[in-house]
Amino acid sequence: MIKSSLCKDLNIKYPIFQGGMAWIADGKLAAAVSNAGGLGIISAMNADSGYISEQIDIARSLTNEPFGVNIMLMSRYAGEVAKIIAQKKVNVVTTGAGNPKKYMPLFNASHIPVIPVVASTAMAKIMERSGAYAVIAEGQEAGGHIGDLTTMALIPQVCDAVNIPVIAAGGIGDGRGMAAALMLGACGVQLGTAFLVAKECSVHPNYKKMILKAGDISTVATGMRFGGNTCRCLKNSFSRDFIKAEYSPDATAQSVASHGLKAFKNAAVNGDVKGGNFLAGQISGLINHEATAKEIIDNLMEHTVELLKGANKWIE
Ligand code: TUI
């Protein structure tokens, strides 16, 4: 068993979070991860509070364990979603793609721990000052919206910068990644891509097939030219056209910002192999078979413990 303050504070068995993947992480997947001892997370992506309310009810009907909701801060519904989360007393809130400062008083008053995703030490310190319970420090190996630093460089620097728990994300796909993250100073991990192929994940089967087929160099980051909207996804004709459009002389930051949005849903819901934007992390090449959320978590824990127990093989 791994000892982590997260387990006691959040009432979870293992310090493993499932990432709030847009159009993918629903109430059914979150409940399966929570039932397996991790922290399942429902993605609020660009949906309104009605959808989130429904997904919270679905998760509650499938598990008695704690779970969270991820608010995507660029969404125009972020405010109404925050209110529903507070009303329904969801156990944990994570946030992504921005600064959640204006929602912190609401969650602090409702005693809901807030765990923002950060991509820099500066943002981690701002979040600590705003009353965040912990931060998820996410490196650019992750799928979806990403910052500039790698997990290897980001985690120890964030751990030195703040006195709240740090959860590592980005590039973690198995026990080796989890053990390394703990060695870098994190007290838990968040995995997205690895849970995308969970049997309980309702994403379109074409999405799962593409992850299972992917290798080490199958992902690319779009939106790098203007910054602020960089997204990692699988290479396909959508990503090639995106990068071509991005680097065309008449491209602007605005034209690039809105380019990929509709295509997330097209990938996750319709499985449109050519026109979809298949968000995925660099560890896609490590994911080779479908398994239940419980199998994924048990395997992860078993290998992490085995590696950490064997770590003194390096000491003479
Ligand atoms: O949020 C994610 N990944 C996502 S969200 C998403 S849906 C989407 N919809 C519209 C536009 C963009 C995305 C697809 N993938 N990951 C968490 C994450 N947050 N990664 C990096 C960050 C981040 C980056 C900068 C958090 C804070 C931040 O601070 C910027 C600031 O405000 O200074």
py3Dmol code that shows the C-alpha trace and the ligand (Angstrom):
import py3Dmol

protein = """\
ATOM      1  CA  MET A   1       0.000   0.000   0.000  1.00  0.00           C
ATOM      2  CA  ILE A   2       1.208   3.537  -0.773  1.00  0.00           C
ATOM      3  CA  LYS A   3       1.005   6.056   2.074  1.00  0.00           C
ATOM      4  CA  SER A   4      -0.285   9.433   0.927  1.00  0.00           C
ATOM      5  CA  SER A   5      -2.045  12.289   2.743  1.00  0.00           C
ATOM      6  CA  LEU A   6      -4.466  12.440  -0.204  1.00  0.00           C
ATOM      7  CA  CYS A   7      -6.044   9.101   0.748  1.00  0.00           C
ATOM      8  CA  LYS A   8      -6.966  10.202   4.242  1.00  0.00           C
ATOM      9  CA  ASP A   9      -7.984  13.757   3.288  1.00  0.00           C
ATOM     10  CA  LEU A  10     -10.158  12.738   0.311  1.00  0.00           C
ATOM     11  CA  ASN A  11     -11.307   9.389   1.692  1.00  0.00           C
ATOM     12  CA  ILE A  12      -9.926   7.373  -1.242  1.00  0.00           C
ATOM     13  CA  LYS A  13      -8.043   4.069  -1.158  1.00  0.00           C
ATOM     14  CA  TYR A  14      -5.318   4.924  -3.707  1.00  0.00           C
ATOM     15  CA  PRO A  15      -3.812   8.337  -4.644  1.00  0.00           C
ATOM     16  CA  ILE A  16      -4.867   7.919  -8.278  1.00  0.00           C
ATOM     17  CA  PHE A  17      -7.102  10.427 -10.093  1.00  0.00           C
ATOM     18  CA  GLN A  18      -8.753   9.850 -13.451  1.00  0.00           C
ATOM     19  CA  GLY A  19      -8.346  12.949 -15.651  1.00  0.00           C
ATOM     20  CA  GLY A  20     -11.462  14.932 -16.599  1.00  0.00           C
ATOM     21  CA  MET A  21     -11.277  14.232 -20.327  1.00  0.00           C
ATOM     22  CA  ALA A  22     -13.588  16.450 -22.409  1.00  0.00           C
ATOM     23  CA  TRP A  23     -16.554  14.562 -23.962  1.00  0.00           C
ATOM     24  CA  ILE A  24     -15.188  11.315 -22.486  1.00  0.00           C
ATOM     25  CA  ALA A  25     -15.137  11.374 -18.681  1.00  0.00           C
ATOM     26  CA  ASP A  26     -18.807  10.848 -17.762  1.00  0.00           C
ATOM     27  CA  GLY A  27     -20.593   9.688 -14.605  1.00  0.00           C
ATOM     28  CA  LYS A  28     -20.244   6.001 -15.534  1.00  0.00           C
ATOM     29  CA  LEU A  29     -16.446   6.136 -15.960  1.00  0.00           C
ATOM     30  CA  ALA A  30     -16.012   8.277 -12.827  1.00  0.00           C
ATOM     31  CA  ALA A  31     -18.048   5.799 -10.742  1.00  0.00           C
ATOM     32  CA  ALA A  32     -16.022   2.825 -12.051  1.00  0.00           C
ATOM     33  CA  VAL A  33     -12.726   4.518 -11.128  1.00  0.00           C
ATOM     34  CA  SER A  34     -14.038   5.505  -7.685  1.00  0.00           C
ATOM     35  CA  ASN A  35     -15.357   1.973  -7.063  1.00  0.00           C
ATOM     36  CA  ALA A  36     -11.856   0.703  -7.917  1.00  0.00           C
ATOM     37  CA  GLY A  37     -10.335   2.875  -5.165  1.00  0.00           C
ATOM     38  CA  GLY A  38      -9.205   5.902  -7.212  1.00  0.00           C
ATOM     39  CA  LEU A  39     -10.883   9.276  -7.626  1.00  0.00           C
ATOM     40  CA  GLY A  40     -13.189   9.302 -10.658  1.00  0.00           C
ATOM     41  CA  ILE A  41     -13.762  12.699 -12.235  1.00  0.00           C
ATOM     42  CA  ILE A  42     -16.629  13.877 -14.453  1.00  0.00           C
ATOM     43  CA  SER A  43     -15.644  16.380 -17.151  1.00  0.00           C
ATOM     44  CA  ALA A  44     -17.834  19.475 -17.404  1.00  0.00           C
ATOM     45  CA  MET A  45     -16.081  20.474 -20.701  1.00  0.00           C
ATOM     46  CA  ASN A  46     -18.377  22.866 -22.652  1.00  0.00           C
ATOM     47  CA  ALA A  47     -21.611  21.382 -21.262  1.00  0.00           C
ATOM     48  CA  ASP A  48     -24.274  23.269 -19.301  1.00  0.00           C
ATOM     49  CA  SER A  49     -25.288  22.650 -15.685  1.00  0.00           C
ATOM     50  CA  GLY A  50     -28.185  20.349 -16.747  1.00  0.00           C
ATOM     51  CA  TYR A  51     -25.760  17.838 -18.274  1.00  0.00           C
ATOM     52  CA  ILE A  52     -23.452  17.967 -15.248  1.00  0.00           C
ATOM     53  CA  SER A  53     -26.329  17.548 -12.831  1.00  0.00           C
ATOM     54  CA  GLU A  54     -27.418  14.430 -14.763  1.00  0.00           C
ATOM     55  CA  GLN A  55     -23.887  12.960 -14.770  1.00  0.00           C
ATOM     56  CA  ILE A  56     -23.503  13.577 -11.019  1.00  0.00           C
ATOM     57  CA  ASP A  57     -26.783  11.702 -10.451  1.00  0.00           C
ATOM     58  CA  ILE A  58     -25.586   8.818 -12.671  1.00  0.00           C
ATOM     59  CA  ALA A  59     -22.302   8.571 -10.727  1.00  0.00           C
ATOM     60  CA  ARG A  60     -24.197   8.668  -7.396  1.00  0.00           C
ATOM     61  CA  SER A  61     -26.458   5.839  -8.580  1.00  0.00           C
ATOM     62  CA  LEU A  62     -23.377   3.692  -9.351  1.00  0.00           C
ATOM     63  CA  THR A  63     -21.072   4.390  -6.406  1.00  0.00           C
ATOM     64  CA  ASN A  64     -21.048   5.400  -2.750  1.00  0.00           C
ATOM     65  CA  GLU A  65     -17.383   6.417  -3.040  1.00  0.00           C
ATOM     66  CA  PRO A  66     -16.208  10.024  -3.445  1.00  0.00           C
ATOM     67  CA  PHE A  67     -15.795  11.440  -6.956  1.00  0.00           C
ATOM     68  CA  GLY A  68     -15.038  14.835  -8.487  1.00  0.00           C
ATOM     69  CA  VAL A  69     -16.062  17.171 -11.290  1.00  0.00           C
ATOM     70  CA  ASN A  70     -13.586  18.994 -13.528  1.00  0.00           C
ATOM     71  CA  ILE A  71     -14.541  22.524 -14.589  1.00  0.00           C
ATOM     72  CA  MET A  72     -13.067  23.626 -17.902  1.00  0.00           C
ATOM     73  CA  LEU A  73     -12.565  27.318 -17.199  1.00  0.00           C
ATOM     74  CA  MET A  74     -12.761  28.443 -20.852  1.00  0.00           C
ATOM     75  CA  SER A  75     -16.352  27.167 -20.992  1.00  0.00           C
ATOM     76  CA  ARG A  76     -19.071  29.821 -21.034  1.00  0.00           C
ATOM     77  CA  TYR A  77     -21.021  27.592 -18.617  1.00  0.00           C
ATOM     78  CA  ALA A  78     -18.234  27.465 -15.999  1.00  0.00           C
ATOM     79  CA  GLY A  79     -20.187  29.749 -13.586  1.00  0.00           C
ATOM     80  CA  GLU A  80     -23.442  27.753 -13.653  1.00  0.00           C
ATOM     81  CA  VAL A  81     -21.508  24.471 -13.432  1.00  0.00           C
ATOM     82  CA  ALA A  82     -19.683  25.767 -10.329  1.00  0.00           C
ATOM     83  CA  LYS A  83     -23.052  26.538  -8.677  1.00  0.00           C
ATOM     84  CA  ILE A  84     -24.430  23.043  -9.376  1.00  0.00           C
ATOM     85  CA  ILE A  85     -21.263  21.427  -7.988  1.00  0.00           C
ATOM     86  CA  ALA A  86     -21.623  23.451  -4.778  1.00  0.00           C
ATOM     87  CA  GLN A  87     -25.383  22.747  -4.525  1.00  0.00           C
ATOM     88  CA  LYS A  88     -24.909  19.013  -5.040  1.00  0.00           C
ATOM     89  CA  LYS A  89     -21.964  18.930  -2.631  1.00  0.00           C
ATOM     90  CA  VAL A  90     -19.653  17.043  -4.975  1.00  0.00           C
ATOM     91  CA  ASN A  91     -16.643  15.690  -3.027  1.00  0.00           C
ATOM     92  CA  VAL A  92     -13.836  17.334  -5.016  1.00  0.00           C
ATOM     93  CA  VAL A  93     -13.486  19.939  -7.768  1.00  0.00           C
ATOM     94  CA  THR A  94     -10.625  20.046 -10.233  1.00  0.00           C
ATOM     95  CA  THR A  95     -10.213  22.869 -12.740  1.00  0.00           C
ATOM     96  CA  GLY A  96      -8.373  23.133 -16.047  1.00  0.00           C
ATOM     97  CA  ALA A  97      -7.327  25.531 -18.778  1.00  0.00           C
ATOM     98  CA  GLY A  98      -7.257  28.719 -16.683  1.00  0.00           C
ATOM     99  CA  ASN A  99      -7.371  30.434 -13.297  1.00  0.00           C
ATOM    100  CA  PRO A 100     -10.300  29.377 -11.034  1.00  0.00           C
ATOM    101  CA  LYS A 101      -9.730  32.224  -8.514  1.00  0.00           C
ATOM    102  CA  LYS A 102     -13.223  33.730  -8.857  1.00  0.00           C
ATOM    103  CA  TYR A 103     -14.919  30.425  -7.926  1.00  0.00           C
ATOM    104  CA  MET A 104     -12.744  29.709  -4.878  1.00  0.00           C
ATOM    105  CA  PRO A 105     -14.900  31.594  -2.304  1.00  0.00           C
ATOM    106  CA  LEU A 106     -17.983  29.547  -3.358  1.00  0.00           C
ATOM    107  CA  PHE A 107     -16.162  26.207  -3.003  1.00  0.00           C
ATOM    108  CA  ASN A 108     -14.342  27.188   0.192  1.00  0.00           C
ATOM    109  CA  ALA A 109     -17.687  28.254   1.729  1.00  0.00           C
ATOM    110  CA  SER A 110     -19.184  24.893   0.647  1.00  0.00           C
ATOM    111  CA  HIS A 111     -16.177  22.978   2.121  1.00  0.00           C
ATOM    112  CA  ILE A 112     -15.396  21.398  -1.259  1.00  0.00           C
ATOM    113  CA  PRO A 113     -11.660  20.881  -1.794  1.00  0.00           C
ATOM    114  CA  VAL A 114     -10.477  22.579  -4.996  1.00  0.00           C
ATOM    115  CA  ILE A 115      -7.585  21.075  -6.935  1.00  0.00           C
ATOM    116  CA  PRO A 116      -6.639  23.227  -9.934  1.00  0.00           C
ATOM    117  CA  VAL A 117      -4.497  21.910 -12.775  1.00  0.00           C
ATOM    118  CA  VAL A 118      -1.430  24.133 -13.098  1.00  0.00           C
ATOM    119  CA  ALA A 119       1.353  24.195 -15.645  1.00  0.00           C
ATOM    120  CA  SER A 120       3.803  26.522 -13.821  1.00  0.00           C
ATOM    121  CA  THR A 121       5.122  27.345 -10.347  1.00  0.00           C
ATOM    122  CA  ALA A 122       3.620  30.870 -10.584  1.00  0.00           C
ATOM    123  CA  MET A 123       0.094  29.491 -11.063  1.00  0.00           C
ATOM    124  CA  ALA A 124       0.662  26.906  -8.314  1.00  0.00           C
ATOM    125  CA  LYS A 125       1.566  29.680  -5.838  1.00  0.00           C
ATOM    126  CA  ILE A 126      -1.469  31.776  -6.828  1.00  0.00           C
ATOM    127  CA  MET A 127      -3.697  28.730  -6.284  1.00  0.00           C
ATOM    128  CA  GLU A 128      -2.161  28.022  -2.874  1.00  0.00           C
ATOM    129  CA  ARG A 129      -2.817  31.641  -1.837  1.00  0.00           C
ATOM    130  CA  SER A 130      -6.426  31.391  -3.116  1.00  0.00           C
ATOM    131  CA  GLY A 131      -7.133  28.440  -0.800  1.00  0.00           C
ATOM    132  CA  ALA A 132      -6.662  25.430  -3.086  1.00  0.00           C
ATOM    133  CA  TYR A 133      -6.405  22.148  -1.143  1.00  0.00           C
ATOM    134  CA  ALA A 134      -3.805  20.793  -3.620  1.00  0.00           C
ATOM    135  CA  VAL A 135      -2.648  21.303  -7.203  1.00  0.00           C
ATOM    136  CA  ILE A 136      -2.370  18.921 -10.128  1.00  0.00           C
ATOM    137  CA  ALA A 137       0.891  19.825 -11.869  1.00  0.00           C
ATOM    138  CA  GLU A 138       0.512  18.710 -15.467  1.00  0.00           C
ATOM    139  CA  GLY A 139       3.383  18.413 -17.926  1.00  0.00           C
ATOM    140  CA  GLN A 140       3.125  18.834 -21.677  1.00  0.00           C
ATOM    141  CA  GLU A 141       3.197  15.067 -22.249  1.00  0.00           C
ATOM    142  CA  ALA A 142      -0.523  15.114 -21.354  1.00  0.00           C
ATOM    143  CA  GLY A 143      -3.341  14.999 -23.864  1.00  0.00           C
ATOM    144  CA  GLY A 144      -5.595  18.013 -24.427  1.00  0.00           C
ATOM    145  CA  HIS A 145      -4.848  21.584 -23.359  1.00  0.00           C
ATOM    146  CA  ILE A 146      -1.212  21.793 -22.204  1.00  0.00           C
ATOM    147  CA  GLY A 147       1.408  24.205 -20.883  1.00  0.00           C
ATOM    148  CA  ASP A 148       5.103  24.392 -21.832  1.00  0.00           C
ATOM    149  CA  LEU A 149       7.018  22.342 -19.261  1.00  0.00           C
ATOM    150  CA  THR A 150       7.588  18.606 -19.111  1.00  0.00           C
ATOM    151  CA  THR A 151       6.399  16.599 -16.102  1.00  0.00           C
ATOM    152  CA  MET A 152      10.006  15.769 -15.155  1.00  0.00           C
ATOM    153  CA  ALA A 153      10.914  19.478 -14.922  1.00  0.00           C
ATOM    154  CA  LEU A 154       7.584  20.766 -13.559  1.00  0.00           C
ATOM    155  CA  ILE A 155       6.852  18.448 -10.617  1.00  0.00           C
ATOM    156  CA  PRO A 156       9.956  19.030  -8.440  1.00  0.00           C
ATOM    157  CA  GLN A 157       9.780  22.786  -9.054  1.00  0.00           C
ATOM    158  CA  VAL A 158       6.087  22.962  -8.094  1.00  0.00           C
ATOM    159  CA  CYS A 159       6.804  20.771  -5.028  1.00  0.00           C
ATOM    160  CA  ASP A 160       9.474  23.279  -3.931  1.00  0.00           C
ATOM    161  CA  ALA A 161       7.215  26.273  -4.643  1.00  0.00           C
ATOM    162  CA  VAL A 162       4.153  25.313  -2.545  1.00  0.00           C
ATOM    163  CA  ASN A 163       3.299  23.687   0.782  1.00  0.00           C
ATOM    164  CA  ILE A 164       0.097  21.982  -0.382  1.00  0.00           C
ATOM    165  CA  PRO A 165      -0.103  18.461  -1.877  1.00  0.00           C
ATOM    166  CA  VAL A 166       1.048  18.113  -5.496  1.00  0.00           C
ATOM    167  CA  ILE A 167      -0.474  15.521  -7.821  1.00  0.00           C
ATOM    168  CA  ALA A 168       1.538  14.720 -10.953  1.00  0.00           C
ATOM    169  CA  ALA A 169      -0.058  14.443 -14.397  1.00  0.00           C
ATOM    170  CA  GLY A 170       1.181  14.135 -17.964  1.00  0.00           C
ATOM    171  CA  GLY A 171       3.118  11.162 -19.312  1.00  0.00           C
ATOM    172  CA  ILE A 172       2.096   8.699 -16.581  1.00  0.00           C
ATOM    173  CA  GLY A 173       0.881   5.414 -18.051  1.00  0.00           C
ATOM    174  CA  ASP A 174       2.064   2.642 -15.738  1.00  0.00           C
ATOM    175  CA  GLY A 175       3.742   1.806 -12.425  1.00  0.00           C
ATOM    176  CA  ARG A 176       7.092   3.166 -13.652  1.00  0.00           C
ATOM    177  CA  GLY A 177       5.526   6.569 -14.265  1.00  0.00           C
ATOM    178  CA  MET A 178       3.708   6.556 -10.931  1.00  0.00           C
ATOM    179  CA  ALA A 179       6.816   5.517  -8.956  1.00  0.00           C
ATOM    180  CA  ALA A 180       8.848   8.222 -10.736  1.00  0.00           C
ATOM    181  CA  ALA A 181       6.205  10.868  -9.949  1.00  0.00           C
ATOM    182  CA  LEU A 182       6.335   9.969  -6.238  1.00  0.00           C
ATOM    183  CA  MET A 183      10.142  10.208  -6.354  1.00  0.00           C
ATOM    184  CA  LEU A 184       9.833  13.693  -7.881  1.00  0.00           C
ATOM    185  CA  GLY A 185       7.880  14.742  -4.786  1.00  0.00           C
ATOM    186  CA  ALA A 186       4.254  14.255  -5.856  1.00  0.00           C
ATOM    187  CA  CYS A 187       1.871  12.564  -3.423  1.00  0.00           C
ATOM    188  CA  GLY A 188      -0.431  11.198  -6.091  1.00  0.00           C
ATOM    189  CA  VAL A 189      -0.971  10.927  -9.828  1.00  0.00           C
ATOM    190  CA  GLN A 190      -3.611  11.717 -12.429  1.00  0.00           C
ATOM    191  CA  LEU A 191      -3.986   9.589 -15.572  1.00  0.00           C
ATOM    192  CA  GLY A 192      -6.190  10.383 -18.540  1.00  0.00           C
ATOM    193  CA  THR A 193      -5.139   8.406 -21.611  1.00  0.00           C
ATOM    194  CA  ALA A 194      -4.778   5.143 -19.648  1.00  0.00           C
ATOM    195  CA  PHE A 195      -8.463   5.344 -18.556  1.00  0.00           C
ATOM    196  CA  LEU A 196      -9.652   6.148 -22.064  1.00  0.00           C
ATOM    197  CA  VAL A 197      -9.419   2.433 -22.892  1.00  0.00           C
ATOM    198  CA  ALA A 198     -11.214   1.343 -19.704  1.00  0.00           C
ATOM    199  CA  LYS A 199     -14.083  -1.064 -20.444  1.00  0.00           C
ATOM    200  CA  GLU A 200     -16.414   1.327 -18.584  1.00  0.00           C
ATOM    201  CA  CYS A 201     -15.366   4.258 -20.803  1.00  0.00           C
ATOM    202  CA  SER A 202     -18.135   5.010 -23.326  1.00  0.00           C
ATOM    203  CA  VAL A 203     -15.943   6.895 -25.815  1.00  0.00           C
ATOM    204  CA  HIS A 204     -16.444   5.872 -29.471  1.00  0.00           C
ATOM    205  CA  PRO A 205     -14.725   2.493 -30.236  1.00  0.00           C
ATOM    206  CA  ASN A 206     -12.665   4.144 -33.032  1.00  0.00           C
ATOM    207  CA  TYR A 207     -11.044   6.380 -30.375  1.00  0.00           C
ATOM    208  CA  LYS A 208     -10.021   3.342 -28.317  1.00  0.00           C
ATOM    209  CA  LYS A 209      -8.693   1.584 -31.443  1.00  0.00           C
ATOM    210  CA  MET A 210      -6.560   4.616 -32.325  1.00  0.00           C
ATOM    211  CA  ILE A 211      -5.035   4.754 -28.814  1.00  0.00           C
ATOM    212  CA  LEU A 212      -4.344   0.999 -28.856  1.00  0.00           C
ATOM    213  CA  LYS A 213      -2.634   1.343 -32.258  1.00  0.00           C
ATOM    214  CA  ALA A 214      -0.645   4.477 -31.363  1.00  0.00           C
ATOM    215  CA  GLY A 215       3.123   4.452 -30.833  1.00  0.00           C
ATOM    216  CA  ASP A 216       5.574   6.772 -29.125  1.00  0.00           C
ATOM    217  CA  ILE A 217       5.494   9.464 -31.841  1.00  0.00           C
ATOM    218  CA  SER A 218       1.783   9.292 -32.645  1.00  0.00           C
ATOM    219  CA  THR A 219       0.823  12.573 -30.924  1.00  0.00           C
ATOM    220  CA  VAL A 220       1.454  16.193 -31.873  1.00  0.00           C
ATOM    221  CA  ALA A 221       0.806  19.566 -30.202  1.00  0.00           C
ATOM    222  CA  THR A 222      -1.423  21.966 -32.167  1.00  0.00           C
ATOM    223  CA  GLY A 223      -1.805  25.682 -31.441  1.00  0.00           C
ATOM    224  CA  MET A 224       1.891  26.234 -30.640  1.00  0.00           C
ATOM    225  CA  ARG A 225       2.333  29.222 -32.974  1.00  0.00           C
ATOM    226  CA  PHE A 226       0.254  31.728 -30.991  1.00  0.00           C
ATOM    227  CA  GLY A 227       0.414  29.909 -27.641  1.00  0.00           C
ATOM    228  CA  GLY A 228      -2.242  29.877 -24.898  1.00  0.00           C
ATOM    229  CA  ASN A 229      -4.310  27.240 -26.680  1.00  0.00           C
ATOM    230  CA  THR A 230      -1.891  24.407 -27.228  1.00  0.00           C
ATOM    231  CA  CYS A 231      -3.538  20.983 -27.395  1.00  0.00           C
ATOM    232  CA  ARG A 232      -1.937  17.536 -27.702  1.00  0.00           C
ATOM    233  CA  CYS A 233      -3.780  15.087 -29.954  1.00  0.00           C
ATOM    234  CA  LEU A 234      -3.194  12.033 -32.132  1.00  0.00           C
ATOM    235  CA  LYS A 235      -1.752  12.720 -35.582  1.00  0.00           C
ATOM    236  CA  ASN A 236      -4.441  12.401 -38.275  1.00  0.00           C
ATOM    237  CA  SER A 237      -5.719  14.464 -41.190  1.00  0.00           C
ATOM    238  CA  PHE A 238      -7.443  16.856 -38.750  1.00  0.00           C
ATOM    239  CA  SER A 239      -4.173  17.631 -36.923  1.00  0.00           C
ATOM    240  CA  ARG A 240      -2.246  17.967 -40.211  1.00  0.00           C
ATOM    241  CA  ASP A 241      -4.826  20.436 -41.608  1.00  0.00           C
ATOM    242  CA  PHE A 242      -4.868  22.324 -38.270  1.00  0.00           C
ATOM    243  CA  ILE A 243      -1.096  22.829 -38.314  1.00  0.00           C
ATOM    244  CA  LYS A 244      -1.170  23.829 -41.992  1.00  0.00           C
ATOM    245  CA  ALA A 245      -3.885  26.437 -41.238  1.00  0.00           C
ATOM    246  CA  GLU A 246      -2.059  27.610 -38.106  1.00  0.00           C
ATOM    247  CA  TYR A 247       1.134  28.383 -40.010  1.00  0.00           C
ATOM    248  CA  SER A 248      -0.588  29.988 -43.016  1.00  0.00           C
ATOM    249  CA  PRO A 249       0.283  33.713 -43.418  1.00  0.00           C
ATOM    250  CA  ASP A 250      -3.298  34.918 -42.748  1.00  0.00           C
ATOM    251  CA  ALA A 251      -3.848  32.862 -39.547  1.00  0.00           C
ATOM    252  CA  THR A 252      -4.650  34.832 -36.360  1.00  0.00           C
ATOM    253  CA  ALA A 253      -4.693  33.805 -32.682  1.00  0.00           C
ATOM    254  CA  GLN A 254      -8.540  33.904 -32.808  1.00  0.00           C
ATOM    255  CA  SER A 255      -8.888  31.749 -35.926  1.00  0.00           C
ATOM    256  CA  VAL A 256      -6.629  29.141 -34.321  1.00  0.00           C
ATOM    257  CA  ALA A 257      -8.329  29.293 -30.880  1.00  0.00           C
ATOM    258  CA  SER A 258     -11.730  28.197 -32.173  1.00  0.00           C
ATOM    259  CA  HIS A 259     -10.420  25.714 -34.753  1.00  0.00           C
ATOM    260  CA  GLY A 260     -10.273  22.538 -32.671  1.00  0.00           C
ATOM    261  CA  LEU A 261     -13.298  22.886 -30.387  1.00  0.00           C
ATOM    262  CA  LYS A 262     -16.103  21.169 -32.351  1.00  0.00           C
ATOM    263  CA  ALA A 263     -13.707  18.457 -33.441  1.00  0.00           C
ATOM    264  CA  PHE A 264     -13.256  17.097 -29.826  1.00  0.00           C
ATOM    265  CA  LYS A 265     -16.884  15.987 -29.825  1.00  0.00           C
ATOM    266  CA  ASN A 266     -16.585  14.678 -33.374  1.00  0.00           C
ATOM    267  CA  ALA A 267     -13.756  12.383 -32.209  1.00  0.00           C
ATOM    268  CA  ALA A 268     -15.236  11.210 -28.898  1.00  0.00           C
ATOM    269  CA  VAL A 269     -18.897  10.856 -29.879  1.00  0.00           C
ATOM    270  CA  ASN A 270     -18.821  10.162 -33.653  1.00  0.00           C
ATOM    271  CA  GLY A 271     -15.399   8.485 -33.869  1.00  0.00           C
ATOM    272  CA  ASP A 272     -14.636  10.496 -37.033  1.00  0.00           C
ATOM    273  CA  VAL A 273     -11.157   9.115 -37.764  1.00  0.00           C
ATOM    274  CA  LYS A 274     -10.253  11.834 -40.302  1.00  0.00           C
ATOM    275  CA  GLY A 275     -12.124  14.922 -39.076  1.00  0.00           C
ATOM    276  CA  GLY A 276     -12.036  14.359 -35.298  1.00  0.00           C
ATOM    277  CA  ASN A 277      -9.590  15.918 -32.810  1.00  0.00           C
ATOM    278  CA  PHE A 278      -8.422  12.879 -30.805  1.00  0.00           C
ATOM    279  CA  LEU A 279      -6.884  14.322 -27.632  1.00  0.00           C
ATOM    280  CA  ALA A 280      -4.315  11.887 -26.239  1.00  0.00           C
ATOM    281  CA  GLY A 281      -1.090  11.908 -24.238  1.00  0.00           C
ATOM    282  CA  GLN A 282       2.424  10.855 -25.212  1.00  0.00           C
ATOM    283  CA  ILE A 283       2.075   7.589 -23.275  1.00  0.00           C
ATOM    284  CA  SER A 284      -0.481   6.364 -25.860  1.00  0.00           C
ATOM    285  CA  GLY A 285       2.221   3.965 -27.103  1.00  0.00           C
ATOM    286  CA  LEU A 286       2.233   2.233 -23.694  1.00  0.00           C
ATOM    287  CA  ILE A 287      -1.483   1.449 -23.812  1.00  0.00           C
ATOM    288  CA  ASN A 288      -1.951  -1.855 -25.569  1.00  0.00           C
ATOM    289  CA  HIS A 289      -5.138  -3.459 -24.283  1.00  0.00           C
ATOM    290  CA  GLU A 290      -8.583  -2.673 -22.945  1.00  0.00           C
ATOM    291  CA  ALA A 291      -9.153  -3.477 -19.246  1.00  0.00           C
ATOM    292  CA  THR A 292     -11.622  -2.607 -16.505  1.00  0.00           C
ATOM    293  CA  ALA A 293     -10.935   0.461 -14.353  1.00  0.00           C
ATOM    294  CA  LYS A 294     -10.254  -1.943 -11.468  1.00  0.00           C
ATOM    295  CA  GLU A 295      -7.690  -3.898 -13.493  1.00  0.00           C
ATOM    296  CA  ILE A 296      -5.970  -0.662 -14.578  1.00  0.00           C
ATOM    297  CA  ILE A 297      -5.759   0.605 -10.979  1.00  0.00           C
ATOM    298  CA  ASP A 298      -4.767  -2.746  -9.403  1.00  0.00           C
ATOM    299  CA  ASN A 299      -2.033  -3.180 -11.997  1.00  0.00           C
ATOM    300  CA  LEU A 300      -0.774   0.363 -11.498  1.00  0.00           C
ATOM    301  CA  MET A 301      -0.632  -0.032  -7.716  1.00  0.00           C
ATOM    302  CA  GLU A 302       0.992  -3.456  -7.810  1.00  0.00           C
ATOM    303  CA  HIS A 303       3.788  -2.314 -10.135  1.00  0.00           C
ATOM    304  CA  THR A 304       4.368   0.964  -8.314  1.00  0.00           C
ATOM    305  CA  VAL A 305       4.735  -0.828  -4.952  1.00  0.00           C
ATOM    306  CA  GLU A 306       7.018  -3.464  -6.490  1.00  0.00           C
ATOM    307  CA  LEU A 307       9.278  -0.789  -8.010  1.00  0.00           C
ATOM    308  CA  LEU A 308       9.438   1.324  -4.858  1.00  0.00           C
ATOM    309  CA  LYS A 309      10.195  -1.740  -2.706  1.00  0.00           C
ATOM    310  CA  GLY A 310      13.004  -2.667  -5.094  1.00  0.00           C
ATOM    311  CA  ALA A 311      14.456   0.832  -5.282  1.00  0.00           C
ATOM    312  CA  ASN A 312      17.288   0.100  -2.850  1.00  0.00           C
ATOM    313  CA  LYS A 313      18.870  -2.062  -5.559  1.00  0.00           C
ATOM    314  CA  TRP A 314      20.522   1.238  -6.590  1.00  0.00           C
ATOM    315  CA  ILE A 315      22.244   1.690  -3.224  1.00  0.00           C
ATOM    316  CA  GLU A 316      25.481  -0.061  -2.386  1.00  0.00           C
TER     317      GLU A 316
END
"""
ligand_1 = """\
33
TUI
O -7.869 21.368 -19.259
C -7.088 20.533 -19.629
N -7.217 19.856 -20.797
C -8.230 20.032 -21.692
S -9.569 21.027 -21.497
C -10.115 20.631 -23.012
S -11.558 21.274 -23.665
C -11.094 22.793 -24.282
N -12.078 23.498 -24.750
C -11.851 24.728 -25.237
C -10.588 25.258 -25.262
C -9.551 24.530 -24.789
C -9.800 23.262 -24.283
C -9.283 19.757 -23.600
N -8.244 19.429 -22.838
N -5.998 20.236 -18.900
C -5.687 20.930 -17.705
C -4.653 21.957 -17.957
N -4.745 23.173 -17.503
N -3.516 21.786 -18.608
C -2.845 22.962 -18.567
C -3.636 23.830 -17.855
C -3.405 25.202 -17.517
C -2.679 26.034 -18.350
C -2.493 27.366 -18.009
C -3.933 25.701 -16.327
C -3.743 27.026 -15.978
C -3.041 27.823 -16.824
O -2.902 29.117 -16.466
C -3.066 30.061 -17.472
C -3.349 31.392 -16.856
O -4.530 31.725 -16.717
O -2.359 32.060 -16.527
"""
view = py3Dmol.view(width=600, height=400)
view.addModel(protein, "pdb")
view.setStyle({"model": 0}, {"cartoon": {"style": "trace"}})
view.addModel(ligand_1, "xyz")
view.setStyle({"model": 1}, {"stick": {}})
view.zoomTo()
view.show()
